[in-house]
Amino acid sequence: MNFFGFNVKDPKLKAVFRAILFWFAFILLLFLVGSMLPKLFPDSWERFIYGISGTGAAVLLTGIFLKNEQSLFRSIGLVWEQKTLPRFFSGLLYGTLIMGFIISSLLIFTELELKRNQEGISIWQMLFYLSVIPLALMEEIAFRSYPFIKLEKAFSARLTQIIVAIAFALYHVVAGWNIQLAFLGPGIWAFVFGLAAMRSGGAAVPTGIHVALNSLQPLMGLKAGSYASLWMLDFKPGTTEAMKAKADTIGFVLQIIIFLTAIILTEIYIRKRNDP
């Protein structure tokens, strides 16, 4: 089969080739829109513009690849349906429960405590959190939609999860993340998003989970960045360095628990579907 000028015959190789080409083109488009469009708007709009244009780039690329295959968006579940919004909110709920588990575990097993941010947070700063939605959506379309489905049809769900998780982590490395943080953070969460995409048959649920995680982390003071915090997660007075090191270990263990849980649930899902 001739694909954009390349002749690829083996189905598995073809699926990998399509996925890699899609991701490469997506990152290239992100770089182009990210270096040009935000300059046309106020600085405070940067994340909105980046997320919206990035989502547009992901949809555009998906359309191009589907057209090349003479297929439709519906074939990969990338359409607006009556259940789309309820599925998104169910994803928000799942993500909130996961974050609730992480926060409560940190408060119980470490010397961390949750304090109200004395600086407060304005209405505009709260509205700024809405930019998380297009930012999460563009990544879900780029990684848990067309490439994910094509890989899953060529390989097992198990191997697809691994391939996409590696790609998702490397995408964050390209974006400037430390390689260790990229694999222990997005690389692990990719298994959660992938499982949600497989079980729900679309991008709405994983996008909801993604939005919940990426908004609740800075809101609760777990992640510094462009978003203002409503609360601050900080160590209690008198906390020793050994206790702080213990907190880091607990944080790492929680990440591993999330990872193993996603792996186990993926295996259960595979057996229910009678996949090889």
N, C-alpha and C positions, 0 to 999 in steps of 0.2 A: 504494500500500500504506500502510495506517495503522500507524504505529510509535510506540507510547507516546503516542498522541494527535497525532502529526505525520504529515502525508500527504506522503511522499517517493516519487516515481515513478521517476526516473532511477536505474538500477542503480549507476553510479559514485558519484553524489551520495549515494545510500542507504548505500553502503559507508563513505564518508568520514563521513557523519553518525553511523552506528552506532559507528565507531571513536572519534570525538571524544566522543560521549556516554558511551561506556564509560570512556574515560580520565578524563573529568570526574567521573563517579560514583566511580571508583576513588580518585582523589585526595581527593574529599570524604569517602569512607569511611575512608581512611587518616588524615585529619585528625581525624575523630571518634574512632576507636579509639586513635589515638596520643595524644590529649589526655585520654583517660579510663582505658583499661585498664591502662597501665603504672603508674598511681598506686595501683592495688590490690595491687601486688606490690613486692618489694624492688627497689631501684635497679639492682642487678646483673643482674636478670632483664629489664630494659627491652628490650634488643635481641631477646631470645627472644620476648617477648610481642608486640612490634611486628611481628616477622617472621611469627609464627604467625597472629596476628589479621589481618595484611595478606594473607597467603596465603588465609585463610578468606574475606576480603572479595573477593579476585579470583575465587575459585571460585564464591562466591555470585552475583556479578555475571554471570559466565559462564553459570551455570545459568539466571538470569533472562532473559538475552538469547537463549539457545538455546531456552528454553521458549516465548518470544514467537514464535520461528520454527518451533516444533514440531519441533525437532531435538534431538540427543543429544550428550553429551560425546564419544562415540566418533567422531562426524562430524568433530571437529577434533583427534582423536588425544590427547585429554586423559583417558586412562584408564590404570590400572595394568595392565601386561602382563608376561609372563615376561621380555621383553627390556628392560624399563624400567631396572632396576638396572644391567645391563651397559652400557646406553647412557649412563647417568649417569657410570659410572666411565670410559668411553671419553672423555666430555667432560672429566672431571678430568684425564685424560692429555693431551688436546689443550691444555687451559689451562696445564698444568704445562710442556709443551714450549714454548709461546709465551712464558711467563714466563722459562723457561730461556734462550731466545734473547735476550730483553730484558736480563736481568741479565748474561749473559756478554758481550753487546755493550758494555754500560756499563763493565764491568770491563776490557775490552780496549782500548776507544777513549777512555776518559776517565781522570782521576786518582782515580776512586772506588775504594774497596776495601771488602771485606766483612769485618766484625769481629764476633766473638761478643759479644752483649749481656752486659756484666759484671753487670748486675742480675739476670740469669737470668729464668726464666719458670716459674711454678708449674703444677701439674697443673690447678688450677681455671682459670687463665688460658688454658691450652691447650684445655680443654673449652669455654671461652667462644667459641672459634672455630666451634663447631657452630652458633652463631646465624647464621652466614653462610648456611647452607643454606636456612632458611625465608625469609631476606631476599632471596636470589637467586631462589628459586622464585616468590615473589609477583610479582617484576618480570617474570620470564619468562612467567608465566601472563597477566599484564596487558598485555604488549607483544608477545610472540611466539606467542600462542595465538589466541584468538578474533579480536581486531582484525586481527592480521597475516593470518590465513587469509582473512577477509572482504575485506580490501583486495587480497590477491593474486588472488582470484577475479575482482575487478572491474578490476584494473589488471595491469600486468606485474610480475614479480618485482623488476625493476630499480626501478620507481617505488615499489613497496611498501617496499623497503629504505630509500629516501630518506625517505618519509613517516614511517615508524616511527622512523627514526634521529632525525629532527627532533623528533618527539613525545617520544622517550626523553630527549633532551637538555633539552628544555623542562621535562619532569617533574622533572629534577634542579635546574633553575633555580628552579622553584617550591619545591623542598625546601631552597633556600638556597645553591646552588652559584653561583659566579661564571660568567657566561654563556660566557666564553671557555673556561674549564676544562670546563664541561658539554659543549660541542660538540667539544672536542679530546680529551675523555676518553670518557664514556658515548656521545656522539654517534658516535664512531669505532667503539667496541666494539660498538655496536648492529648494525653491518654483519656483524661476526663472529658474534654471537648469531643474527642473522636467517638467515645462510647455514646455520648449524648446524641451525636449526629447519626450514628448507626441505629440506635434504638428508636429515635423519633422520625427518621427518614427525611431530615431537612436541617436547615441552619438556624431555625428559630430558637430551639432549646439550648444548643451550645452557645449561641449569642447571648441569651439571657444569663447563663452561668458566667460567661466571660465578663459581661457588664457588671454583674454583682461582685465578682472578685476584684475587678479593676477599679471599682468605685469604693467598695467598703475598705479596701486596704489603706488608701490614703485618708479616707474619712475617719478611720479608727487610729490613725497615726502609725500604721505599720509600714508605710512606704512614703518616703519623701519624694517630692516632685513638683509638678505644676499645679497640683490641686491643694486647696486649703483643708486643714484638718478640723473636724468638729471635736474630736477627742485626741488625747496624746497617750500613747502607750510608753511608759517610762519605768525605770527601776525605782524601787522604794529607797528612801534615804538609808545609807549605811550598807548598801549592797556591795559585797566584795567582788573582786575580779573573778574569783572561783565561781561565785553564784552567777555572774554574767556569762561565764563560759558554759555553765550548765544550761542557761537559757538558750544559748546558741545550739547546744546539743539537742535540747528538746525541740527546737524549731526544725532542725534537720530530721529528727525522728518523725515529726508530724508530716513533713514532706514525703518521707518514705512510706508512711502509713497511707497517705493519699495515693501514692503511686501503686502500692501493692493492692489497695482496694480497687483501683481502676483496672488493674491487671486481672484480678480475680473475677470482677464483674464482667469484664470482656470475655473471659473464658466461659463463664456461665452463659453469656449471650451466644457465643459460638456454638456451644453444645445444644442450646435450645433450637438454634437454626440448623443444627446437624451439619455444620460446616466441617471441612477436613482439618 
